[in-house]
Amino acid sequence: MYNPYNQRIKYFPIVVFIGFFFLFGCASSHLSKFDSRLNNGDLKNSFHGLVVVDSKTTETIYNTNGDRYFTPASNVKVVTLYTGLKLLPKKIPTLKYSIQNDTLYAEGTGDPAWLHPYFMDSTGITLLKKYDHLALHLNNSEENRFGPGWAWEDYDTYFSPQKNTLPLYGNVATISNNGELKASPHFLLDKVSIQDKPKQREEFTNQFYIKPNNQDTLQVPFITSNAFTKKLLEQVLKKNVMLLDSFPTEEKKVLYGIASDSIYKQMLYESDNFLAEQLLMVGSSTLSDTLSTQTSITYMLENELTDLEHKPRWVDGSGLSRYNLFTPRSMTQILQKIYEEIPEERLFRIFPMWDSSGTIATWKNSNIAPYIFAKSGSLGNNYNLSGYLKTKSGKILIFSFMNNHFTVSTSQIRLEIESVLNLLREKY
């Protein structure tokens, strides 16, 4: 996904990057030349790490700086995917509920698909509409609205929706002004003004702005609260909703929603931060009655990821935080786990295709089958790519190529990554 921190420097000469030294001739002599390249020219003073592993033999084909910690950015979503695969069933848990007499008591699981602009899931809404008396418990989480280390000044940007236990509409207001001012959810329309403001929303109120000449459809995060969620639901259900301080019983049924894979795929293809954050909350709903990102992270680190060679510093689901630290080695180990646990056909449906332009929906070369399936991650001066490569010989290679603190353009780094992956595809 686009992130405004990416620099765009107009031109730097293409640096001959890595690849040849481990594919041809004596490894040691080529290695010294490669090390020299990384410390000179346009890449001088920047930091790069690459680990490549054969998925079948688990043999390490190449490793440079594989044990060093990098800021992973959205590569964290690979770990969020693995968390979902370990904690969530085939269909997403969408609501916990109990029926007593003529009242439905319910609490959210963090499922992000409720009336989401892309999924438009109404599974939970359908159940709630069946009952005249509704009581909603929304205090089943102590999460902050933003994650640790997030840039709070991005509060009005589409990639920073707030987190909560029962998100609706993706926690964004969808606004357009193509001849007629429109907003979804509709009742926010009177909160939208056509004004040339530097921000798209007031920081502490749900007052939105769209510029007079803006022809695009905007998605602007709204401020969430228990009272606001109640109002949203009452608008949709056309009935009153009562808020509870606690759930009245320990006996709860679980309602399941859309296919979990559909959320994983959208998260990876669009690098959707909101979906990633909410998935960790949904994961925690299978472990505890209290929704918590940290609960999912702690469980994974203490159970499914205890064998990682380098324990990561992992603080959120999206990678928005610069507090996250992962090594390329750990990232390939997690990718190996995913590869061994789900079939290739399913895996390469979930993982996006990639080329030097970034994540792509359609493979450009009709004469060559897609061969790079990977998740990118970018913040200012950082670009990483981790995933799977199909070689001409039929091998599946697992790789993590992490690049931090560079001052050349991000497009230049992508070109270098693609050239390395193409060499691997041709020669290995």
Secondary structure, DSSP 8 states (H G I E B T S, - for coil): ---TT----S-------SSHHHHSS-HHHHHHHHHHHHTSGGGTT-EEEEEEEETTT--EEEEESTTS-B--GGGHHHHHHHHHHHH--SEEEEEEEEEETTEEEEEE---TTBT-TTT-B-HHHHHHTT-SEEEEE--SB---SS-TT--GGGTTSTT-----SS--GGGEEEEEESSSEEEESGGGGGGEEE---SSSB-SSS--EEE-TT--S-EEEE----HHHHHHHHHHHHSS-EEEESS-S-S--EEEEEEEHHHHHHHHHHHT-HHHHHHHHHHHHHTT-SSB-HHHHHHHHHHTTTTT-SS--B---SSS--TT-BB-HHHHHHHHHHHHHHS-HHHHHHHS-EEETTEEESS-S-TTS---EEEEEEEETTEEEEEEEEE-TTS-EEEEEEEEES--S-HHHHHHHHHHHHHHHHHH-
